[in-house]
Amino acid sequence: MMNKKMNKKYYDSFGGDTTVVLKEVGADNFEEIVGLKRESVRFVGSPEYVLAEAYIYRSDSTAYGIYSGDEPVGLAVIRDRPEDGYPYSFTGLFIADGHQKKGLGQAAVEAILAKLRADGLRDEVEIQVHEKNEPALKIYRRCGFEEVRRAGWNPEFLVMRAKIK
Ligand SMILES: CC(C)(COP(=O)(O)OP(=O)(O)OC[C@H]1O[C@@H](n2cnc3c(N)ncnc32)[C@H](O)[C@@H]1OP(=O)(O)O)[C@@H](O)C(=O)NCCC(=O)NCCS
């Protein structure tokens, strides 16, 4: 069997106490990722919605399952092949019910940044976050994101950027 580190579809988190692994969503893990439990869909949609969004933006984005060891715990859609003139970004990040508040969200963002840094296509990552989403804001600020403006489509959302080089 292929070693995880040899399979480019796996990315280990490089930081923090909690290790998470990002694994591209495909036929082998679709069921376990679409089945992740989320009682509230506040700020981010259901797993079905996030995967549908990833499909719509498949020309430049990829859906990654977030794993704690072998256990699926979350999902994110990463714009990891941005078109010319666009920064890296990610959207749809969530940690499933029962797995939150254990440091996995922080580890997931660190893993995403480590993956994008290793890919090396861009110097910056841009995300949008609701001004009242305290857990997410805490994570992003700790990971070096700073507000650059309010979102044009809804000023309740902050546009934040982090340098990764
Ligand atoms: C944001 C999210 C991914 C964080 O995941 P997580 O695994 O719980 O995050 P962590 O355990 O790394 O916690 C990060 C910080 O937020 C705090 N936190 C997490 N959930 C919280 C909650 N419901 N209320 C208050 N604080 C909370 C943690 O205590 C921690 O702070 P600390 O280290 O000072 O204690 C998760 O809450 C989530 O899925 N939210 C819904 C979707 C969403 O908002 N996604 C982000 C869109 S931009």
The ligand as a Gaussian input file, in Angstrom:
#p B3LYP/6-31G(d) Opt

LIG

0 1
 C      -14.698000      27.643000      13.318000
 C      -14.497000      26.148000      13.581000
 C      -13.955000      25.487000      12.316000
 C      -13.474000      26.017000      14.721000
 O      -13.248000      24.632000      14.909000
 P      -12.742000      24.048000      16.319000
 O      -12.135000      22.723000      16.045000
 O      -13.807000      24.107000      17.320000
 O      -11.608000      25.117000      16.686000
 P      -10.512000      24.995000      17.815000
 O      -10.800000      23.862000      18.749000
 O       -9.174000      25.018000      17.134000
 O      -10.764000      26.336000      18.649000
 C      -10.292000      27.594000      18.265000
 C      -10.641000      28.573000      19.339000
 O      -12.033000      28.906000      19.280000
 C      -12.660000      28.583000      20.510000
 N      -13.992000      28.050000      20.233000
 C      -14.287000      27.010000      19.435000
 N      -15.620000      26.831000      19.389000
 C      -16.165000      27.788000      20.165000
 C      -17.484000      28.140000      20.512000
 N      -18.537000      27.468000      20.026000
 N      -17.678000      29.185000      21.324000
 C      -16.639000      29.885000      21.806000
 N      -15.344000      29.604000      21.518000
 C      -15.119000      28.563000      20.718000
 C      -11.785000      27.568000      21.161000
 O      -11.946000      27.540000      22.554000
 C      -10.407000      28.033000      20.740000
 O       -9.937000      29.094000      21.513000
 P       -8.850000      28.852000      22.686000
 O       -7.705000      28.116000      22.049000
 O       -8.503000      30.236000      23.118000
 O       -9.542000      28.029000      23.699000
 C      -15.817000      25.465000      14.050000
 O      -16.332000      26.190000      15.140000
 C      -16.865000      25.344000      12.964000
 O      -16.907000      24.375000      12.236000
 N      -17.755000      26.367000      12.905000
 C      -18.862000      26.382000      11.931000
 C      -18.371000      26.698000      10.521000
 C      -17.511000      27.940000      10.487000
 O      -17.802000      28.949000      11.090000
 N      -16.400000      27.861000       9.711000
 C      -15.474000      28.973000       9.506000
 C      -15.966000      29.832000       8.403000
 S      -14.896000      31.223000       8.110000

